[in-house]
Amino acid sequence: MASIASVTKQFTTLEISKNPINNPSRPPCAPSHLKPTRKPPIINIGKYDGGFEIDNEKRGEKVYGEAADDLALDSSTSRTRPTREWKLTDFDIGRPLGKGKFGRVYMVRTKCEPNYILALKCLYKSEIVQSRVEKQIRREIEIQQNLRHPNVLRLYGYFHDEKRIFLMLEFAGQGELYKQLSKKGSFSERRSSRYIDQMADALQYLHSKHVIHRDIKPENLLLGINGELKIGDFGWSVHAPGNRRMTLCGTLDYLPPEMVEGKEHNEKVDYWALGVLTYEFLVGCPPFEDKNSANATYRRIAKVDLKIPPHVSPDARDLISKLLKYNPEERLPLSEVARHPWILKYRPKSTSKGGSEA
Ligand SMILES: Nc1ncnc2c1ncn2[C@@H]1O[C@H](COP(=O)(O)OP(=O)(O)OP(=O)(O)O)[C@@H](O)[C@H]1O
């Protein structure tokens, strides 16, 4: 097992080469990965000063966004280098935003002017080593740090101390999409269509960068301050320049037939997941869910045993069934998803795809 010192060394020397992620080996997924536990340890990253809420106009603070490249890592060169060294004392620590498997996420504000607000994710190195996910976390950082898209959560940089790794993330002001879906049960056709439009755009961007996400599901989606969708978790993604990968991973309900059957797969796994997501938004549960057993779900996926409830509109039904095709090559390409009547019907005329009037 790797030592904390070796993880520290990895993060000290983390640099982005021209082809950084050419060996995305991952330990075979145990069933526990397919059914993630949601009981992370409680970890403190330091003094909590009582917190602050966003009130940008009054305080003159900026929410860390597209224009905040002055604080981000400089990726203009092939070897990404920090434009400055960050440390915990550079931030005022605000309210906790949530807990993950390896640590807590806090809203923070940079002490230096202008006062940017962002999310600081703290990961304990000992937990990472214990769970043997060093490579996975490293890959997640390498991938996410190089992505720039309005519907992909930005990772501005990272720093670490002896015990912890801190990720400087774009602040997603409206929190988790999953929570809203649980609260509402399902989304309207308009809202679902707006999200799927943004997802398709983000996935097209990722695939153009040879990144396959492989773990699209509501739990991995956040919402920005204007309700725009943000893909926020790259823990299972791979950088696959022209390669097909054999490893089985992803969330059970979102696995495509080729992965269930242990076959090779490519970026079209994300097309399938987009179909599952569309269904779950509209219906409130994933299409092949079988609460009796995982095997029953696998069987339903392999047969593409798809039953769409009658309340789903014909256009949405058409899109779902064109994405949920057994043969990956027959799945509707993302460029055509963007032109599908169900997407065009709800796309605002004048605005870009970035926002969502949920
Ligand atoms: N950038 C962010 N902006 C706002 N809230 C966030 C942000 N990142 C995370 N959160 C909140 O913090 C919680 C924990 O996030 P984290 O990414 O650590 O864990 P997770 O995605 O729930 O699980 P896992 O540890 O399996 O990745 C999220 O569920 C979310 O509520």
The ligand as a MOL file (V3000), in Angstrom:
LIG
                    3D

  0  0  0     0  0            999 V3000
M  V30 BEGIN CTAB
M  V30 COUNTS 31 33 0 0 0
M  V30 BEGIN ATOM
M  V30 1 N -18.3850 23.1590 -5.8600 0
M  V30 2 C -19.3430 23.0160 -4.9680 0
M  V30 3 N -20.2210 24.0040 -4.7480 0
M  V30 4 C -21.2240 23.8360 -3.8360 0
M  V30 5 N -21.3950 22.7360 -3.0990 0
M  V30 6 C -20.5370 21.7190 -3.2700 0
M  V30 7 C -19.4700 21.8090 -4.2150 0
M  V30 8 N -18.7860 20.6540 -4.1810 0
M  V30 9 C -19.3890 19.8800 -3.2790 0
M  V30 10 N -20.4410 20.5060 -2.7210 0
M  V30 11 C -21.3290 19.9640 -1.6810 0
M  V30 12 O -20.5500 19.1780 -0.8130 0
M  V30 13 C -21.0210 17.8260 -0.8090 0
M  V30 14 C -19.8470 16.8790 -0.7290 0
M  V30 15 O -19.1430 16.9560 -1.9380 0
M  V30 16 P -18.0520 15.8870 -2.3510 0
M  V30 17 O -17.6710 16.1650 -3.7430 0
M  V30 18 O -16.9760 15.8340 -1.3280 0
M  V30 19 O -18.7670 14.5440 -2.1540 0
M  V30 20 P -19.8300 13.7390 -2.9680 0
M  V30 21 O -19.7960 14.1060 -4.4090 0
M  V30 22 O -21.1520 13.8440 -2.2660 0
M  V30 23 O -19.3380 12.2990 -2.7300 0
M  V30 24 P -17.9750 11.6100 -3.0880 0
M  V30 25 O -17.1080 11.7600 -1.8950 0
M  V30 26 O -18.4240 10.2350 -3.3350 0
M  V30 27 O -17.4010 12.2580 -4.3230 0
M  V30 28 C -21.8280 17.6920 -2.0920 0
M  V30 29 O -22.7810 16.7050 -1.9530 0
M  V30 30 C -22.3970 19.0950 -2.2520 0
M  V30 31 O -23.5490 19.2370 -1.4710 0
M  V30 END ATOM
M  V30 BEGIN BOND
M  V30 1 1 1 2
M  V30 2 1 2 3
M  V30 3 2 2 7
M  V30 4 2 3 4
M  V30 5 1 4 5
M  V30 6 2 5 6
M  V30 7 1 6 7
M  V30 8 1 6 10
M  V30 9 1 7 8
M  V30 10 2 8 9
M  V30 11 1 9 10
M  V30 12 1 10 11
M  V30 13 1 11 12
M  V30 14 1 11 30
M  V30 15 1 12 13
M  V30 16 1 13 14
M  V30 17 1 13 28
M  V30 18 1 14 15
M  V30 19 1 15 16
M  V30 20 2 16 17
M  V30 21 1 16 18
M  V30 22 1 16 19
M  V30 23 1 19 20
M  V30 24 2 20 21
M  V30 25 1 20 22
M  V30 26 1 20 23
M  V30 27 1 23 24
M  V30 28 2 24 25
M  V30 29 1 24 26
M  V30 30 1 24 27
M  V30 31 1 28 29
M  V30 32 1 28 30
M  V30 33 1 30 31
M  V30 END BOND
M  V30 END CTAB
M  END
